[in-house]
Amino acid sequence: MITRKWKSDLIVFVGGRPTSELLAELEKISSEINALATDGFNIAIADDSLKSNYYIFFGTGTEYAEKFPSQSNLVSSNWGLFSVFWNSQNELYSGQMYVDIMRANSTEQKHLLREEFTQSLGLAKDSPLYIESIFQSAWTATTEYAMIDNDLIRLIYHPDMSVGLNEEQVDKILKKILTNK
């Protein structure tokens, strides 16, 4: 395990066919994350793709694969997915994701948006441990963060948490953060 996170702001451009409901959900998710991140990290929505470093596509998997051909082998078995890119210092600097608006119903779309977008923060692994978590490895329709999710976002975007750390280094910093609360 190596820690990775955005060291610059995440500037989102939305493409495809988003509904007003999905745009409102994206605003809600972004506000929640911005409130949890205490290291200066911020999410903003851009109306110009040239000013963004993250692209969210609402449409079909086929349409997404036309824009991002490297994802074409993944869209048939995924109703949502993300890709992020990092530099040699493990700082995330760009990414993209999609939510399939044809195969998923409204609640599932909101879930996929929250799950894939949140995992794009550098928290890419799923886990079977917490059924209520957005990181649950089994399929759920969770559309809210569980307490554990809030804690994970808060801790990865804490000013004392650096990028490029291994598990032992993360444990030391977590103990320091948690004992200084």
N, C-alpha and C positions, 0 to 999 in steps of 0.2 A: 504494500500500500504506500503510495506517495500522495501527499496532499496537493491538490490543484484547486485554484479558484481564480476568479476575475480580479485583477488588480486595477483595471480601469472600469469605468462605468459600462454597464450592459445597455446598449442602445438598440432597441427592437424595431424592426420594420415588419409589418404584417402584410402578407400577400394572399392571393387566392380569393376565396369567397367567405370571409368571416361574417357571422351574424352579429347583430348588435348585442346579443346575449353573450357571445364569445368574447367580444371586445370588452364588455363590462367585466367579464370574469378575468380577463388578462389584467385589467386595471386593478381589480381586487387583489389578485395574486401578487402583482408587482408592489402594491402598497404594503401588503403583509410582509414581503421579503425586505423591502426598504426599511420597515420598522424594526426588523430583527437584526439587520446588519449594522454593526456599530463601528466598522473600520473605515467608513467613508465610501463604501461601495453603494451604488445607486442604480436602479433600473429606470429607464425612460423610454417612451414610445416616440419614434421618429416618423414623420410623414414623407421622408425622402430616403430611399434605400441607400443612397451614397453616403448618408450620414450615420448609417447603422453598422453594427458589428454582429448582429444576430437577426436571423430571418425566421419568422413563423409563417408557415403555409397552412391554410385551411382549404382542403380540397380532397381529391382522391389520391390514392397511392400512385396511380399511373401518372397523374399530372405532376406530382412531386418528383417522381423518378425522371420525368422529362427535364425538370429543372436541375436535378442533382442525380445524374446517371449512376454515380457510384453507389447510390442507395437502391437501385432497381431490383437487386436480389433480395431486399429486405421488406419491401412494401406489401407484398402479397400476404405475408404472415404477421404483419404488424399494423394495427390501426393508428398507431402513433409511434414516432421514434425521433431521436435527436442525434446530432453529431456535434462535437466541440473540438476545437483545435488549440494547442498550447505550444509555447515556445520552450527553449532549452532550460529556462528557469521554472517551468511548470506553471506559468501564468496563462490562464485561458485568454484568448484574444478574439476568437470568432466562433460562430456556430450557426446551426440551423435545425429546425424541427418541423414536423408536420402532424396534423390531426386529421384523420379521415372523417369527413363530414357526411359521407354516404353510408358507410357501414356502421358507424357508431351513432347511437341516439343522443339526445341533448345532454343528458346526465353523463353518459360515457365520454362525450366530447369534452366536457368540463373536467372530468377526471383525467383524461389523457393530456389536456393542456397543462393542468397542475403538475402531474407526475413528470412528464417529459421536460417541461420548463424548469422545474425544481431540480431535477437531476442534472440539468445543464449548468448548474451553479458549481459543479465539482463534486457532487454527491451522486455518482453514477450507479452505484451498486444497489440492487434490490436485496431484501432480506425477508425470510419467513417468520421472523421473531415477533413482529408487532402487527397484528391483524388490522388495526385501525390506521396504520401508518401509510403515507403516500408512497413509501418505499417498499411496501408489502410485495413479495415476489408472486404471490397468487393473484389472480384477477380480482379486483374489487371495483366499486364505483365511488370510492372515497372522493369527496369534493372539498374537504376541509383538512387543514393540517392537524395532526395529533400533537399532543404535548411533546412527544419525542422528536417530531419533525421540526417544531419550533426550536427546540434545544439544539438539534443538529445544525440548522441554518445559523442560529445565533453563535454557535461555537466555531463553525468554519469561517464565519465572517466577523470574528472577534479580532480586535487589533493585535493581540498577542499571537494569533495563529498565522504562521508563515506558510508559504508554498514550498514544496520539495521535501517535506518532512516524512520520515519513515514512522512506523508504528510506535517504536520506543520513544522517539522525539515527541510525537503527538501526545502520548500518555503523560509525559512530563509537563507539557504545556497545559493539558486539560486539568491536571491536578492543581497546577498553579492558578488557573482561571477559576476553578470551582472552589478553592479554599479562600480566594480573595473576594468572593461574592458578598 
